[in-house]
C-alpha cells in the first residue's frame, strides 16, 4: 500500500516525514505501508522508512475527550518499560503536541513479530497441546515481569493514584453502574448478585498490598505470541494502564480465563477453543514463581482480586448494553455484552462460594 492510500486525515505522511526528520530518525520514502487491526478503536499504521520498521499509533478519526491524554500516557509507559524484561512494544518517539498531526497526539513504536491467539493459531500452536499450555503459563509469567517493575525507578512516580486504590474500587464501579440510569431506554441493571458481590468485596478487602504498574485490561486477546513457539512477543493495548495493585491484573486474567466455556471464551477465540491451556491454579503458581513480583503482595487473596475483576469488567460491559438500549450502540453488541456481564457475575458468585 502507498502512503497516499491512507486517509490523510488520520496520517499525513508529509507532516510525519518532517516530524521524523526533526527527531533525527532515518529518512527516505515510506515503504510497506499497511493499516493494522486489533480490536481497538485507535489507529495503527505499520510502515518502513530508512531501513527501519515502525508502527504509528494515534486516536480514531473522531477523537474522544480523553484520547490524546491516553496516547500520552501510553507513550510514557512504553518508554518506562524500555529498560525492563517486560515483553511490550518499545517506544521509538512520541509527539505529545496536538498541533502537529491535525489535533491528534501520536507515537511511533517497534513492530511486533507475532500473532494474536484470539484471532488465529498457526499450525505449530494449533497442533501441540504442550505449546498451548506453555502459552498460558507465559501469559502469567509476562504479567509477573510487569508486576516486578519498580514504577518509581522506571520514571512513573505520580503516574496514577495508588493511595486508597483498593478502598475506592467498589464505590467507583457501583457509581459507574448507577450512572447508566440516565440513559433513556435503559430500565436499569438486571444483574443478579451484583449487590451481593459488592458487599462481599468490601467485607473481604486485602489488608496488605504493594503499588505497581497495572496493565488494566490483561487477557489473552491483548497478548501477541511468537510464531516460533509459546513465548509472549508483546503485551499490547496499554490504554488502561495505571499505578495500582498489580494483583488485580492477575485477577483479570483469571476472571477472563477460557476454562469450562466461561465468560473468557469470547475473548480467547481460537486459542481458548483449542484447549490444552493450564488451570487457573497453574497460572497463579507460574506468577508466584517470580519472587520480585509477589514480594509485599498477598497471593492468598487472589480469589478476591478475581471477584473484583469479574465485578468491574461486568459493569464496564454493561455500559455498552445500556447505551444499546438507548440507541447509542448496536443492539446485538449490547445483548452479547450483557450476556458476558451475567456470566462474569455468575463466576464471581461461584468464586465466593468455593
C-alpha positions, 0 to 999 in steps of 0.5 A, spaced: 500 500 500 502 507 498 502 512 503 497 516 499 492 510 500 491 512 507 486 517 509 490 523 510 486 525 515 488 520 520 496 520 517 499 525 513 505 522 511 508 529 509 507 532 516 510 525 519 516 525 514 518 532 517 516 530 524 521 524 523 526 528 520 526 533 526 527 527 531 533 525 527 530 518 525 532 515 518 529 518 512 527 516 505 520 514 502 515 510 506 515 503 504 510 497 506 505 501 508 499 497 511 493 499 516 493 494 522 487 491 526 486 489 533 480 490 536 481 497 538 478 503 536 485 507 535 489 507 529 495 503 527 499 504 521 505 499 520 510 502 515 518 502 513 522 508 512 530 508 512 531 501 513 527 501 519 520 498 521 515 502 525 508 502 527 504 509 528 499 509 533 494 515 534 486 516 536 480 514 531 478 519 526 473 522 531 477 523 537 474 522 544 475 527 550 480 523 553 484 520 547 490 524 546 491 524 554 491 516 553 496 516 547 500 520 552 500 516 557 501 510 553 507 513 550 510 514 557 509 507 559 512 504 553 518 508 554 518 506 562 518 499 560 524 500 555 529 498 560 525 492 563 524 484 561 517 486 560 515 483 553 511 490 550 512 494 544 518 499 545 517 506 544 521 509 538 518 517 539 512 520 541 509 527 539 505 529 545 503 536 541 496 536 538 498 541 533 502 537 529 498 531 526 491 535 525 489 535 533 491 528 534 497 526 539 501 520 536 507 515 537 511 511 533 513 504 536 517 497 534 513 492 530 511 486 533 513 479 530 507 475 532 500 473 532 494 474 536 491 467 539 484 470 539 484 471 532 488 465 529 493 459 531 498 457 526 499 450 525 505 449 530 500 452 536 494 449 533 497 442 533 501 441 540 497 441 546 504 442 550 505 449 546 498 451 548 499 450 555 506 453 555 502 459 552 498 460 558 503 459 563 507 465 559 501 469 559 502 469 567 509 469 567 509 476 562 504 479 567 509 477 573 515 481 569 510 487 569 508 486 576 516 486 578 517 493 575 519 498 580 514 504 577 518 509 581 525 507 578 522 506 571 520 514 571 512 513 573 512 516 580 505 520 580 503 516 574 496 514 577 493 514 584 495 508 588 493 511 595 486 508 597 486 504 590 483 498 593 478 502 598 475 506 592 474 500 587 467 498 589 464 505 590 467 507 583 464 501 579 457 501 583 457 509 581 459 507 574 453 502 574 448 507 577 450 512 572 447 508 566 440 510 569 440 516 565 440 513 559 433 513 556 431 506 554 435 503 559 430 500 565 436 499 569 441 493 571 438 486 571 444 483 574 443 478 579 448 478 585 451 484 583 449 487 590 451 481 593 458 481 590 459 488 592 458 487 599 462 481 599 468 485 596 468 490 601 467 485 607 473 481 604 478 487 602 486 485 602 489 488 608 496 488 605 498 490 598 504 493 594 503 499 588 505 497 581 504 498 574 497 495 572 496 493 565 488 494 566 485 490 561 490 483 561 487 477 557 489 473 552 486 477 546 491 483 548 497 478 548 501 477 541 505 470 541 511 468 537 510 464 531 516 460 533 513 457 539 509 459 546 513 465 548 509 472 549 512 477 543 508 483 546 503 485 551 499 490 547 493 495 548 496 499 554 490 504 554 488 502 561 494 502 564 495 505 571 499 505 578 495 500 582 495 493 585 498 489 580 494 483 583 488 485 580 491 484 573 492 477 575 485 477 577 483 479 570 486 474 567 483 469 571 476 472 571 477 472 563 480 465 563 477 460 557 476 454 562 469 450 562 466 455 556 466 461 561 465 468 560 473 468 557 471 464 551 469 470 547 475 473 548 480 467 547 477 465 540 481 460 537 486 459 542 481 458 548 477 453 543 483 449 542 484 447 549 490 444 552 491 451 556 493 450 564 488 451 570 487 457 573 491 454 579 497 453 574 497 460 572 497 463 579 503 458 581 507 460 574 506 468 577 508 466 584 514 463 581 517 470 580 519 472 587 520 480 585 513 480 583 509 477 589 514 480 594 509 485 599 503 482 595 498 477 598 497 471 593 492 468 598 487 473 596 487 472 589 480 469 589 478 476 591 482 480 586 478 475 581 471 477 584 473 484 583 475 483 576 469 479 574 465 485 578 468 491 574 469 488 567 461 486 568 459 493 569 464 496 564 460 491 559 454 493 561 455 500 559 455 498 552 448 494 553 445 500 556 447 505 551 444 499 546 438 500 549 438 507 548 440 507 541 447 509 542 450 502 540 448 496 536 443 492 539 446 485 538 453 488 541 449 490 547 445 483 548 452 479 547 455 484 552 450 483 557 450 476 556 458 476 558 456 481 564 451 475 567 456 470 566 462 474 569 457 475 575 455 468 575 463 466 576 464 471 581 458 468 585 461 461 584 468 464 586 465 466 593 462 460 594 468 455 593 
